[in-house]
Amino acid sequence: MVGKLYASSSPHLRQGDTTRKIMLDVIIALLPACIASVVIFGYMSAVLIAVSVVSCVICEYICRRIMKRNNTIGDLSAVVTGILLALNYPVSLSPLIAIGGSVVAIVIVKQMFGGIGQNFVNPALTARIVLLTSFSSKMSNWTEPFAYLNKNAADAVSTATPLADGEHLTSYFDLFFGIHGGCLGETCVLAILLGGIYLVARRVITPLIPLTYMGTVAILSLCFGLDPIYQLLSGGLMLGAVFMATDYTTTPLSNLGRFVFAVGCGLLTMLIRQFGSLPEGVSFSIVIMNILVPYIEKFTRLKPKGFIKPKKESASK
């Protein structure tokens, strides 16, 4: 006797990973950057991260209740958004502005488009761009590393980022270990690399997008006569390549599409750095490429093999 056959929609092979497990891995991968930010910029980094996370979770909870949808705060995606948001802030930013960023990221970018998996741009980067254009001076007020240890040197608190200072004014050592001004999570490259290695080892991400992104920036840096190592270690490139450009929802599905996406991110980043009015271009480049993902998917879609198109019957029959 032949057993029953069941027909169902894809996917037919299930791995057992859940959104919660994936987000928990991302949180673990972000811990080195969070710890490094506290060590470099002081306890206010922890306060800003906590405010950002809590406000993101509350925004998601209230928004889902108002929309009468199943609550999704248990999948930890709001926590990840909150951490990423905070890591894109300067330590001097007011917590009230950080709460405004959470509202933009969760309510407008994420929930108004249907929730997790439905947003077409990265929520954290979009919120950062909104805050950067709305509060440009406060979002660009960089604090000198370890300034919290010297309370009497009030005039030495403000500093500039390596990209704003110009090349070779900050050593490779300081760039790698985060001993310079910048956002909370973008300064310490070592912490970002540790998180990236963890995500690759856990198979949460593949190295295709980060390596292609960084490789494109390195090649274009040489073309522009710039120091590729300095460009890679400066600004938010590493943080964006590892944690932002690899977002499942806002990146292409195929490897070819991901390659095109990463090359576009690298190209736009260097064009903005070289010719734009802002010294940094990672946030804008990734968001622009997020918007172009549907078109990249269209032109890089894999064609099914083995399908024979049926011939049309002739009119004589």
C-alpha positions in Angstrom: 0.0 0.0 0.0 1.4 3.4 -1.0 1.6 5.9 1.7 -0.1 9.3 1.5 1.7 12.1 -0.2 1.5 15.6 1.2 1.9 18.8 -0.8 3.1 22.0 1.0 4.7 25.3 0.1 8.4 25.9 0.5 10.7 25.8 2.4 10.7 22.0 2.5 14.0 21.7 4.4 14.1 23.3 7.8 17.2 23.9 9.8 15.8 24.6 13.2 17.1 28.2 13.5 14.5 30.7 14.7 14.5 34.5 14.5 15.2 34.6 18.3 18.3 32.4 18.0 19.7 34.4 15.1 19.1 37.7 17.0 20.6 36.3 20.1 23.8 35.4 18.1 23.9 39.0 16.7 23.5 40.4 20.3 26.4 38.2 21.4 28.5 39.4 18.4 27.8 43.0 19.3 28.9 42.6 22.9 32.6 43.2 22.2 31.8 46.5 20.5 29.5 47.5 23.4 32.2 46.7 26.0 34.8 48.5 24.0 32.6 51.6 23.8 32.2 51.6 27.6 36.0 51.2 28.1 36.9 54.0 25.6 34.1 56.5 26.3 32.9 55.8 29.8 29.7 54.7 31.6 27.6 57.1 29.5 28.0 54.6 26.6 26.2 52.0 28.7 23.5 54.4 29.6 23.0 55.4 25.9 22.9 51.7 24.8 20.4 50.9 27.6 18.1 53.8 26.7 18.2 52.9 23.0 17.4 49.3 23.6 14.6 49.9 26.2 13.0 52.6 24.0 13.1 50.3 20.9 11.4 47.5 22.8 8.7 49.8 24.3 8.0 51.3 20.9 7.6 47.9 19.3 5.3 46.7 22.1 3.1 49.8 22.0 3.0 49.8 18.2 2.0 46.2 17.9 -0.7 46.7 20.5 -2.1 49.7 18.7 -2.1 47.9 15.4 -3.7 44.8 17.0 -1.0 42.5 15.9 0.8 39.7 17.7 3.5 41.1 19.8 7.1 40.4 18.5 9.3 41.7 21.3 10.2 38.1 22.1 12.1 37.6 18.9 14.8 40.1 20.1 14.9 42.0 16.8 14.0 45.3 18.6 16.9 44.7 21.0 19.3 44.3 18.1 18.0 47.5 16.5 18.4 49.3 19.7 22.0 48.2 20.1 22.9 49.0 16.5 21.3 52.4 16.9 23.3 53.2 20.0 26.5 52.1 18.4 25.9 54.7 15.7 25.6 57.6 18.2 28.3 59.8 19.7 28.6 59.3 23.5 27.6 63.0 24.0 24.2 62.6 22.4 21.2 63.3 24.6 19.1 60.3 25.6 16.0 62.1 24.5 17.3 62.3 20.9 18.2 58.6 21.2 14.6 57.9 22.1 13.5 59.8 19.0 15.8 57.6 16.9 14.1 54.5 18.3 10.7 55.9 17.3 11.9 56.5 13.7 13.6 53.0 13.5 10.8 50.9 15.0 7.6 52.7 14.4 8.2 54.4 11.0 10.8 52.2 9.2 9.9 48.8 10.7 6.3 48.5 11.9 4.6 50.8 9.4 5.8 48.5 6.7 4.6 45.4 8.4 7.2 44.5 11.0 10.2 42.3 10.9 11.1 41.1 7.4 8.9 43.7 5.7 11.1 46.8 6.0 12.9 47.7 2.7 15.7 49.7 4.4 17.8 49.2 7.4 16.0 50.7 10.4 19.0 51.6 12.4 20.8 53.4 9.6 17.7 55.1 8.4 17.1 56.5 11.9 20.7 57.6 12.1 20.4 59.5 8.8 17.2 61.2 10.0 18.9 62.3 13.3 22.0 63.3 11.4 20.0 65.7 9.1 17.9 66.9 12.0 20.5 67.3 14.7 23.7 67.5 12.7 25.8 69.3 15.3 24.8 67.0 18.1 25.3 63.9 16.0 28.8 65.1 15.0 30.0 66.1 18.5 32.8 63.6 19.0 34.3 62.9 22.4 38.0 62.3 23.0 38.7 58.7 24.1 39.2 58.2 27.9 38.2 61.9 28.5 36.0 60.6 31.4 39.2 59.7 33.3 40.4 63.3 33.2 37.6 65.4 34.7 39.8 68.6 34.8 40.5 68.6 31.1 37.1 70.0 30.0 38.6 71.8 27.0 40.1 68.5 25.7 36.8 66.6 25.4 35.8 67.5 21.9 37.8 66.0 19.0 37.5 65.0 15.4 37.2 61.7 13.6 40.1 60.3 11.6 38.3 60.9 8.3 37.7 64.5 9.2 41.2 65.0 10.4 42.8 63.6 7.3 45.0 60.6 6.6 47.9 59.5 8.8 47.0 61.9 11.6 45.8 58.8 13.5 48.1 55.7 13.7 47.0 52.3 12.5 47.3 51.1 16.1 44.9 53.8 17.4 42.5 53.0 14.6 42.5 49.3 15.2 42.0 49.6 19.0 39.6 52.5 18.8 41.7 55.2 20.5 40.1 58.1 18.6 36.9 60.0 18.3 33.8 58.6 16.6 30.5 56.8 17.3 30.3 54.3 20.1 30.6 51.1 18.0 32.7 52.2 15.0 36.0 53.1 16.7 37.3 49.7 17.9 37.9 47.6 14.8 39.2 44.7 16.9 35.8 44.4 18.6 33.9 44.5 15.3 36.1 41.8 13.8 35.6 39.5 16.8 31.9 39.9 16.4 32.1 39.3 12.7 34.2 36.1 13.1 31.6 34.8 15.6 28.7 35.4 13.2 30.6 33.7 10.4 31.5 30.7 12.6 27.8 30.5 13.7 26.8 30.7 10.0 24.5 33.7 10.7 26.2 35.6 7.9 28.6 34.7 5.1 31.8 36.7 4.5 30.8 37.5 0.9 29.2 40.9 1.5 31.7 42.2 4.1 34.8 41.1 2.1 33.4 42.4 -1.2 32.5 45.7 0.4 35.9 46.1 2.0 37.7 45.0 -1.1 35.8 47.5 -3.3 36.7 50.3 -0.9 40.4 49.2 -0.9 40.6 49.1 -4.7 38.9 52.5 -5.1 41.1 54.0 -2.4 44.2 53.0 -4.5 42.5 54.5 -7.6 41.9 57.8 -5.7 45.5 57.9 -4.4 44.4 57.2 -0.8 45.7 54.8 1.8 43.4 51.8 1.7 44.2 50.6 5.2 43.4 54.0 6.6 40.1 54.1 4.7 39.2 50.6 5.9 39.9 51.2 9.6 38.3 54.7 9.7 34.7 55.7 10.1 31.9 53.3 10.2 33.0 51.0 7.4 33.8 47.9 9.4 30.6 48.3 11.5 28.5 48.8 8.4 30.1 46.0 6.4 29.7 43.4 9.2 26.5 44.3 10.9 24.5 46.6 8.6 25.1 45.4 5.0 24.5 41.8 6.0 20.9 42.4 7.2 18.7 39.5 5.8 15.7 41.6 5.0 17.4 44.4 3.1 20.0 42.5 1.0 19.6 40.2 -2.1 19.1 36.5 -1.8 21.5 35.2 -4.4 25.3 35.3 -4.1 25.6 37.3 -7.4 23.0 39.8 -6.1 24.9 40.1 -2.8 28.2 40.7 -4.7 26.6 43.5 -6.8 25.0 44.9 -3.6 28.4 45.0 -1.8 30.3 46.5 -4.8 27.6 49.2 -4.9 28.0 50.0 -1.2 31.8 50.3 -1.6 31.5 52.4 -4.7 29.0 54.9 -3.1 31.0 55.0 0.1 34.1 56.1 -1.6 32.3 58.6 -3.9 30.7 60.2 -0.9 34.0 60.3 1.1 35.9 61.7 -1.8 33.4 64.1 -3.4 30.6 64.6 -0.8 30.3 67.3 1.8 30.4 64.7 4.6 33.6 62.8 5.5 31.6 59.5 6.0 29.3 57.8 3.6 28.6 54.3 4.9 25.1 55.0 6.2 23.9 56.7 3.0 25.5 54.1 0.7 23.9 51.1 2.4 20.5 52.7 2.6 20.7 53.7 -1.1 21.6 50.1 -2.0 18.8 48.8 0.2 16.4 50.7 -2.0 17.9 49.2 -5.2 17.7 45.6 -3.9 14.5 44.8 -5.8 16.2 45.8 -9.1 19.3 43.9 -8.2 17.1 40.8 -7.4 15.4 41.2 -10.8 18.6 41.2 -12.8 20.4 38.6 -10.8 17.6 36.1 -10.3 18.6 32.5 -10.8 16.9 30.9 -13.7 15.5 27.4 -13.1 17.2 24.6 -15.0 15.6 21.6 -16.7 12.4 23.3 -17.6 11.3 22.9 -21.2 8.9 25.5 -22.5 5.9 23.8 -24.2 5.5 24.3 -27.9 2.5 26.2 -29.1 0.1 24.1 -31.2 -0.1 25.2 -34.8 -3.2 26.9 -36.1 -3.9 24.0 -38.6 -4.6 21.6 -35.8 
